């Protein structure tokens, strides 16, 4: 057993762990960015809808 452990330099080192952590952090950031974009898009659609409704109400007032 000691011969196997002594002769094993290892395929994965600390550099690979740091790389894996970096990739996971990047993926987390991308998902958070996508969620943020979705929220902003929803807010923009809501504002556009409110402006459209206000414009229609103004037109109705002017027609009266």
C-alpha positions as CSV (number, residue, x, y, z in Angstrom):
1,X,0.0,0.0,0.0
2,X,2.8,2.4,0.9
3,X,4.4,1.8,-2.5
4,X,1.2,2.8,-4.3
5,X,0.8,6.0,-2.2
6,X,4.4,7.0,-2.6
7,X,4.4,6.4,-6.3
8,X,1.1,8.3,-6.8
9,X,1.8,11.9,-7.7
10,X,-1.9,12.5,-8.4
11,X,-3.7,13.5,-11.5
12,X,-5.6,16.3,-9.8
13,X,-3.9,19.0,-7.9
14,X,-4.9,22.2,-6.2
15,X,-4.8,24.0,-9.5
16,X,-7.6,21.8,-10.7
17,X,-9.7,22.6,-7.6
18,X,-9.2,26.3,-8.1
19,X,-10.2,25.9,-11.8
20,X,-13.4,23.9,-10.8
21,X,-14.3,26.6,-8.2
22,X,-13.8,29.3,-10.8
23,X,-16.0,27.6,-13.3
24,X,-18.7,27.1,-10.7
25,X,-18.5,30.7,-9.7
26,X,-18.7,31.8,-13.4
27,X,-21.8,29.6,-13.9
28,X,-23.5,31.0,-10.8
29,X,-22.8,34.5,-12.1
30,X,-24.2,33.7,-15.5
31,X,-27.5,32.4,-14.0
32,X,-27.8,35.4,-11.7
33,X,-27.3,37.7,-14.7
34,X,-30.0,35.8,-16.6
35,X,-32.4,36.2,-13.7
36,X,-31.6,39.9,-13.5
37,X,-32.2,40.4,-17.2
38,X,-35.5,38.6,-16.9
39,X,-36.6,40.8,-14.0
40,X,-35.7,44.0,-15.9
41,X,-37.5,42.7,-19.0
42,X,-40.7,42.1,-17.0
43,X,-40.4,45.6,-15.5
44,X,-40.0,47.2,-18.9
45,X,-43.0,45.4,-20.2
46,X,-45.0,46.5,-17.2
47,X,-44.0,50.2,-17.7
48,X,-44.8,50.0,-21.4
49,X,-48.2,48.5,-20.7
50,X,-48.9,51.3,-18.1
51,X,-47.9,54.0,-20.6
52,X,-50.1,52.4,-23.3
53,X,-53.0,52.4,-20.9
54,X,-52.4,56.0,-20.0
55,X,-52.1,57.1,-23.6
56,X,-55.5,55.4,-24.4
57,X,-57.1,57.1,-21.4
58,X,-55.8,60.5,-22.6
59,X,-57.2,59.8,-26.1
60,X,-60.6,58.9,-24.6
61,X,-60.6,62.2,-22.6
62,X,-59.7,64.2,-25.7
63,X,-62.5,62.6,-27.7
64,X,-65.0,63.4,-25.0
